[in-house]
Amino acid sequence: MVGRENEQETLSAFVADPGGRALVLRGDTGVGKSALLDYTADIATAGKHRVIRAAGVEAESELPFAGLHQFLYPLLTYVDRLDDGHRRVFDVVFGRGGESAPPSVMTLGIAVLDLLSLAASQQPLLLVLDDGQWFDTSSTEVCGFVGRRLTGSSVKLVVGLRCDVPSGFDTAALTGLTVTTLSEKASEELLDMHHPGLESNIRRLVLDEAQGNPLALLELPPYVRGRRAERTPEELLGYSGIPLPQRLQQVYGARIESLGGPVRAELLRGALDGVGAGTAAGRTRGTRYRMVHADEAAACGLLDIDPLTGDFLFRHPLVRSTVVQMATPNERRVAHAALAGVHREDVERRATHLAASTVDPDEEVAAALELAAESATRRGGALAAVAWLTRAAELSESREDRSRRLGDAAFIAGHSGLLDQAQQLVRSDTASGRQESPASVVTSAYVALYEDGDVRSSRHQVLAAVETIRDSGAREPDEVLTRLVNLLLAISQYAGDETGWAQAHEVLGSLGDLVPPLSRIYQDAWGDVVRRGAGVDGRVDRAFAELRDLEPWDVSRLAVAAYHVDTLSRYRPHLQRIVDREVETGAMVTGMTMLHLIMLDQIAVGEWAEAERTGQRCLELTTSHRHALFAHHSRAYLGLLAALRGDTDHARELQAHVDTWARPRGIGFLTQITDTIGTTAALAEGDYEAAYLHAIGITPPGTFTPYAHQAPRTLLDLVEAALHTGRTEQAHTHALAAHHANLPHISPRLALITHGALAMTTTDPTQATHHYHQAENHPHAPHFPYELARIRLAHGTRLRHTHGRKAARHTLTLAAEAFHRLGARTWTERAQAELRAAGAAGLTSSAHLAALTWQERRIADLAAGGLTNKEIGERMHLSPRTVSSHLYRVFPKLGITSRAALRDALGKAPGEQTV
């Protein structure tokens, strides 16, 4: 028995009490009263009691003394041992002869007490009555009389009652024990014990519907296990009930049938609109239908009244499901039509009810569903949008509208991770023998790309479809064409080859104004940021200003563009706000991309522990949904993070896994990352020759291979590897190439590492000092702590050789502290070795500095420099309140209580602020 420890303790004490007692258990149907009565009988039997059981039967509730006869029948052999007066009472009541009038309650009650006392003289007696609410009135009155007079005897009486059915026991003044529903924790334990391995969505549905009712927890799962994982719009916004086994339907079915037609119709409207039920009443979303004139239903225990609003609520979710299940299809359609009129101003709710009330094709309803799908997509409800568009296609009056809406549904289904459903929708559109439509190409190519990483055939498909639309004389921008263009750009990004990008640029150039501005941003940012990235950051910023009008996939695409120009931190708060909703009920694949982007920004700003968690979450998500491309994408980023930390064995394991899958498929985007993992791991180990060989596999020194997205990002890697292997000329040539390519004007990170590379490779001390100063004092340098620490390490090493040990210590200390906070183990060791060579004992930062996260340290540095919370927030793209929260955590870590003490606690002298 689960979750009944308190009740079991009470019942054990009840049985163990040496005197006679009576106890009434009250609770809802299915709450576990019978199980507790069984428990009581078992411990009484174990305690050498004689147990006599009876159960009330509704069919006998009008038969006088029928219940008492059932209860006392096992004791009738004792009747002949009673005195003549009491024996005659039983003869009359039980029809054993005698023509006298029925005895009074007192007379019969005293006779029963005498009989029970005689039966218990040799062995304690426990009377167990289940469903006592169905006992006839006469029997109930006698049992109440007896129960009040058991003190001093060896007889105990325990009765189980349904609290929603009036009974004579309600006024019998017997001690009561209320049996409530199970707690959430106990409900989960009971469900998992009897139905292990339920899918999470089915498990949640059962828990919500049962609301702690053990009978429902035990019997619902087989009836809902076959449901598909995704809820329909009606389930998301309204309520369609869930299939109930006959036993559960009977709990409330008879009372619902007894209601008048208008009241049943009112309950049905409330149920279909999702009116709250039980303890979950407060969790319903939006305004619900207000049931009126339903007092009859409340009187028979089907409804409660909200104490705050006075509105009717369903007493339990099972009432709501039973109401829906007992209604005929036509009754449900009529109710939905009425509700559509109630919700005229709510696009999604109105569409939900219109769809459920309509049988034949209806263009007005289909158009309403299309609008609802658009609304749902923007609020993170892509799963609902797929169902609505599919229904809109069914209700479309023309073949063209049906095809268009199926294409839209398939497109959103693909982005929602429903690849099988997307393909089914496409097949349903082409089942009539029509040629493959451009919309079906979007879906089939999308599935080929993300399910198996097929960049070759998917690019061929998409290019052909785009050219077909272009050659057909298209004059206006078209949604399907835009989807094809964006998919072509995504395929080209993953392929990462110059030839493919040249084809994409050519065909997009021929389309002219048919390509929307957002797609032009993707075209310039995703391909070759060195040659096409100038000004992209401003264009991305302006596009994000219209965030309210963007679909979730455009938000993620713009964020990808922001990543390529290293401004992702500006938009990460928005991604973090919406990623969970997209993963749960929205565009799941878009959510996967957002998780990748969040992880990349966490890596960039030094939040490596958080990045690890984000990457693992994304890997689990992508693997469970068969997105092979994104799964390997996740492994690639996790491998890169492992290499940065110095966990080179794990990094190389992930590198090999990704490379083995991606290279044969021609996925250059991923193979470039695997080469970067190799470079980073070798640098972490100090194997500069291996690092150089990996780096030139991405791009040769002195140039940046077109459309190799890692070429500019590994600038510092190639330069350092070349310097440490004696390839000084190649290193300087590569640094100059970055300068001549205007990389500092493309992104803040590229500005930082270009100045760092120039400083490391120049032989002119004045130029070196200038470029180190430019790098270390760049306004965005703190946003890239790993690169900044590497530049400082190189600078400190140079200072030690050129200006002496003392001059190098501060810069080397900053580098060592940064590597230590990041968790870059091998780099920390390298910086500490340089510190010791500079005459310092090692890290000079105290333990409390190491306890700060990188973001906390940056905020503390800025606050120590005199910036207000608002100014810090503007620099770091945080709200002033968030900045204040960070400082609230920083002060106790540093052992201070005010901003004025920050500078000293951080160990910085005036003028050494670097941010």
PyMOL commands that set and color helices and strands:
alter all, ss='L'
color gray80, all
select helices_A, chain A and resi 5-16+33-46+58-60+66-81+84-93+105-119+132-134+137-147+168-171+184-194+200-210+214-219+221-224+233-237+246-257+261-272+278-283+295-299+317-326+329-342+347-357+363-378+382-395+399-415+419-430+438-452+455-471+479-495+498-514+517-526+529-532+536-544+547-549+552-564+568-570+572-585+588-605+608-624+628-645+648-665+668-685+688-698+710-713+715-724+728-740+743-745+748-761+765-776+781-783+785-802+805-822+825-837+847-850+854-864+869-876+880-894+899-906
alter helices_A, ss='H'
color red, helices_A
select strands_A, chain A and resi 21-27+50-55+125-130+155-162+176-178+303-305+312-314
alter strands_A, ss='S'
color yellow, strands_A
deselect
rebuild
show_as cartoon
